[in-house]
């Protein structure tokens, strides 16, 4: 049996995204640009699912429990013409926890915890923020989530979670993926040991 394909959407933009603040587990709502990102992802997804022979009413949809991902999911499902709330939540899809650094910019992080910041600059994959979690640990829960899938699935999640999934599925390396910008308003398709961005 082939491995499930994942249609991965990062949530749309928030004001903290625009300001360069790290959100982590904080529940920051979409801004107007973020709502447009969600609609654009839905338009792209409609074409991708159609070309793959999927009926949006029959494929599973799952979201991180945070509000920005749920709102993105509901907007894109509206574009697909299916009931907005017909999806599951999975806590394993939540964003990487930034602990004491949530709400901070990079400059503020460096001032607040200079030693940890310096360690993380050398090893962003393995060193967690103060009170937060490492990318390495996020990759474990993302792999656990993927291994639970029974069929091709649409997921709305976060930038950090997408990077972790790339490593968990061996489509990229920690050294390469850690600086990769995960775009909003696009769809990442994980299939056959590769990831392809549709924009």
Order of alpha helices (4+ residues) and beta strands (2+ residues): beta-alpha-alpha-beta-alpha-beta-alpha-alpha-alpha-beta-alpha-alpha-beta-beta
